[in-house]
Amino acid sequence: MKIAIVDKEMKIEELSYEVDGVDCAESIIGTNKLTQREFDYHKKMIEQQKRCDEMEKKIGDRQIIESLEWKCYCVGGIEDVMDMYEELLEEYIAKKAV
């Protein structure tokens, strides 16, 4: 699962944890400086994306990953989706380790 932002021209840009969050977000959102709250939100989402990417690599099975993603799509907002997805990945890895 990838985090993406749609700009006013409906272009989709992925947030990359390898790119500074402020620069990345400013290039998508506009020229105004982010508030601390906005910066913290994007930073949290990027960090969560990184953890999910690492767990996806551990699982290594695209079909399983896609089935976990599908379970999250009707949950609510992006934060709820990412929280649920991260939790499902953690549960799958924990069950596999047993």
C-alpha atoms as one frame of an Amber mdcrd trajectory, in Angstrom:
protein
   0.000   0.000   0.000   1.354   3.408  -0.958   0.449   6.803   0.455  -0.425
   9.333  -2.230  -1.629  12.921  -2.414  -3.780  14.302  -5.219  -3.026  17.907
  -6.096  -5.451  20.493  -7.493  -4.779  19.213 -11.037  -5.675  15.669  -9.910
  -2.094  14.452 -10.344  -1.156  11.722  -7.919   2.206  12.011  -6.194   3.601
   9.441  -3.799   5.095  10.624  -0.542   8.598   9.282  -0.269  10.327   8.826
   3.047  13.587   9.284   1.135  12.595  12.873   0.303  12.312  15.573   2.951
   8.656  15.710   3.976   8.347  19.494   3.866   9.865  19.849   0.394   7.841
  16.940  -0.933   4.602  18.177   0.610   5.195  21.800  -0.411   5.751  20.787
  -4.015   2.407  18.998  -3.974   0.293  21.264  -1.760   1.588  24.689  -2.713
   4.096  27.322  -1.761   2.828  28.042   1.731   4.934  26.687   4.543   3.366
  23.762   6.379   2.155  24.247   9.911   3.811  22.098  12.565   0.633  19.994
  12.729   0.646  19.391   8.953   4.351  18.564   8.987   3.886  16.107  11.871
   0.966  14.465  10.054   2.962  13.939   6.855   6.025  12.816   8.795   3.934
  10.227  10.682   2.428   8.930   7.441   5.840   8.654   5.769   7.279   6.783
   8.768   4.266   4.464   8.787   4.723   3.869   5.044   8.355   2.887   5.667
   7.356   0.373   8.375   4.717  -1.123   6.075   7.221  -1.376   3.198   9.627
  -3.264   5.475   6.900  -5.683   6.593   5.804  -6.222   2.974   9.392  -7.228
   2.156   9.361  -9.703   5.063   6.143 -11.267   3.775   7.364 -11.298   0.182
   4.138 -12.745  -1.283   2.333 -10.180  -3.461  -0.947 -12.096  -3.359  -1.043
 -12.075   0.454  -0.106  -8.389   0.553  -2.901  -7.514  -1.888  -5.435  -9.513
   0.133  -4.435  -7.566   3.264  -4.740  -4.280   1.364  -8.272  -5.127   0.182
  -9.407  -5.622   3.771  -8.622  -1.962   4.508 -10.358  -0.058   1.717 -13.749
   0.558   3.367 -12.386   1.516   6.778 -12.521   5.325   6.635  -9.896   8.011
   6.152  -6.299   7.437   5.113  -5.080   7.359   8.717  -7.573   4.621   9.589
  -6.655   2.666   6.458  -2.924   2.870   7.173  -3.398   1.991  10.858  -5.472
  -1.066   9.963  -3.064  -2.123   7.198  -0.050  -1.848   9.496  -1.896  -3.880
  12.130  -2.832  -6.595   9.599   0.775  -6.841   8.406   2.005  -7.160  12.000
  -0.606  -9.846  12.770   0.276 -11.829   9.635   3.997 -11.756  10.438   3.322
 -12.748  14.071   1.129 -15.704  12.986   3.712 -16.810  10.436   6.440 -16.769
  13.118   4.472 -19.147  15.369
